[in-house]
Amino acid sequence: MSNVETVAVITEDAGVRVDRWFKRYYPSLKHGHLEKLLRTGQIRVDGGRVKASTRLAVDQLVRIPPVGLKSIKLSNSNTQRIKDSDREWLNNLIVYADDEIVALNKPPGIAVQGGTRVDRHIDGFLSGLVSGDRPRPKLVHRLDRDTSGVLLVALNAKVARVLGETFRGRGVDKTYWALVAGVPSPREGRIESALMKKVGKDGYEKVVKDPVMGKLAVTEYRVIENVGRSASWMSLHPQSGRTHQLRVHCADLGTPIVGDRKYGGSSSVIDGLAETHKLHLHARSITLPHPAGGTLSISAPLPVTMRATWKFFGFEARASGDPL
């Protein structure tokens, strides 16, 4: 018989039922035997008992009992070989850490998770945050590849579940900073629209407004400072978590985020700005209940590209006492 094995659930298997997961990777295991192993607690997920109908989540740990099962090899797209240089790079991104949570300041240009044609991503390096045989840390939420800023990571499965529930329950206050082309009118307000993903004629996926099939997306915004009519530094507060909602909403205001050619086209370009083709969207801060009690509030400084833009427009004076 083999030893007890623990297998992490990969991105492709998120939402799959436990029985179907075993059928996929352990086809020799008969359903009746699987039910017995589940009923007696020999198969567990994150240390707890589960049913055949339980749906799995990314990074959950499935305990495989020592009953001589042979598996089809798992290709875990969330795992990368950790070099010392990668570990150092990741640890330099830390802006907050305690025994349960780590907050990273994610740079723009790197994906949070793996996928098609994505070999290097934050999720693949998370084991570099811990040492020894400690469980692999778990992502709590996501940011787009080109968006920078606060990214929370849970150091154990229990905290990941608690924080996941907090995010789903909208118990999180998030603030994004963006540079937009133009000045919205009014300068402060709330924008609502029903959004959904749709594949365009070019074959690329894009988020569009659809009052019938879309899901409600709400964003509160205000202009912090502007440079004439050419550009504005905006504070964005999403009240929902729809894909690309800040980018779509800024474009709908007639002031697309600088560098966002997908939703702003040529209007997202500011002549004379050196980094105008790079997305200027930063997850500036996040506030939420800490699983151990009290309130956790974390902020992250701007990435190099946006810091240079802020200095170019003279915005840093307004941000005195609030480090860039």
Secondary structure, DSSP 8 states (H G I E B T S, - for coil): ----EEEE--GGGTT-BHHHHHHHH-TTS-HHHHHHHHHTT-SEETTEE--TT-B--TT-EEEE-SS---------TT-----HHHHHHHHTTEEEE-SSEEEEEE-TTSBSS-BTTB--BGGGGGGGGS-TT----EE-S---TT-EEEEEEESSHHHHHHHHHHHHTT--EEEEEEEEES--SSSEEEEEEEEEEEE-TTS-EEEEE-TTT-EEEEEEEEEEEEETTTEEEEEEEESS--TTHHHHHHHHTT--BTT-HHHHGGGG--TT-TTTTS--EEEEEEEEE-TTSSEEEEE----HHHHHHHHHHTGGGTTTTS--
